[in-house]
Amino acid sequence: MARETLTGSRIRERRLFLELRQAALARQVNISASYLNLIEHNRRRIGGKLLVDIAKALGVEPSMLTEGAEVALIAALREAAADSGKPVAELDHADEFAGRFPGWAEVLAGEHRRVASLERTVQVLSDRLTHDPHLAASLHEVLSTAAAIRSTASILAETGELEQEWRDRFHRNLNEDSRRLAESSKSLVSFLDQSSTGSERRGVPQEEVEAFFTAHDYHFASLEQGDVSPEELVASAPELQSDAARSTALAALNQYREDAEKIPLAEIAQAVTNGVGPANLAVLFRSDLPQLLRRLAALPEDVLGQASGLVICDASGAVLFRKPIAGFALPRFGASCPLWPLYAALARPQVPVRRQVVQHGRNAAVFECLAIAWPQTPPEFDSDPVYRTMMLILPVAETQAESLAVGSSCRVCMARDCVARREPSILDEEF
């Protein structure tokens, strides 16, 4: 039912909310109660002065009666229905439901947003608890110190008379270990408190580098124009606090500058506008595909014509660089889905892999993934090559082929009977 045909339903709901009798409202607007009854049951269309008078009597703007709920609310209801995974026979009546019961509609949409937010939180925290090196180091320090204290205390409790020298030594060890345990515990609590304040936690070099690139939207116009050097950018970046982060960022910026010199912005922007594909772009600019994919991911969204994501890994699967894209979850510390084209490319080095994928989840979106693996070192007879692999992620407006279903990581993936699953998911199908 179209929104404009629900004006009567909104009038009725508003009148009941105000506890106003139908006859009383009819008298205020100088119409009969029977005619108002027809209006409220959507059997008579109204407009003009009568609509204005009714809206004034009900204390709302006329547009609230004619337009009803916002489009965003109706879209949220449809999204909630789609994410339920169950057929909803009344899906076509979401507009009517939002118009007649705007309060309940807002509650339902709000709960759907809250569940989606909790799912994202669970995914981030699970990824962090499983793979965060700082958390692992802190927990190891606490546990090892507690074990040392327990060992020393056992000796003092179970051993008979000890020489004063040994007893003093054990007491000193207990004092030092207990102080170390207190400091480790305090550091761990501080770490967890800081982690719970948001996703922009610092301290891990990779996260510092990611925050630095995010602050520049992964595009450095001043570097491409030669106004600044990579060293100057790194030195002036407040996001880069550690030496490891500055070193990693400097290497990435040097690579960025090399890519920009090989593939100038104006020229690739023109080629992209003309619809030249990635493989032909690599031929046009005499670059290899890894360099071309990196360059495409660094282009501003208005130049590329769409958003883009990028992941670079080594042969172990450890994430070296990542540019997130909305709708495609990228774990922070590796342990990604083994079904990603990123890893399929490792089985065929230097052979381009193109796959259309969709990630499991409530807000499933389709993406085109372009992946390739390449050797970092020149071939030699006496040593094995060291490979890296990358994947450019581009959103797909229209699905043209059967999409490959993938996850983000096994721990938070709801896919059942997956041949690539490494461990059970902490989410069940009803979450």
Secondary structure, DSSP 4 states (H G I P E B T S, - for coil): --GGGGHHHHHHHHHHHTT--HHHHHHHTT--HHHHHHHHTTSS---HHHHHHHHHHHTS-HHHHHT-S-HHHHHHHHHHHHHTTS--TTGGGHHHHHHH-HHHHHHHHHHHHHHHHHHHHHHHHHHHHHH-HHHHHHHHHHHHHHHHHHHHHHHHHHS-S--HHHHHHHHHHHHHHHHHHHHHHHHHHHHHHHHTT-S---SSHHHHHHHHHHHTTT--HHHHTTSS-HHHHHHT-TT--SHHHHHHHHHHHHHHHHHHHHS-HHHHHHHHHTT--HHHHHHHTT--HHHHHHHHHHS-HHHHSS--EEEEEETT--EEEEE-BTTB---TTS---TTSHHHHGGGSTT--EEEEEEESSTT--EEEEEEEEEESS---SSSPPPEEEEEEEEE-SS--SPPEEE-S-GGG---SS-TT--S--SS-TT-
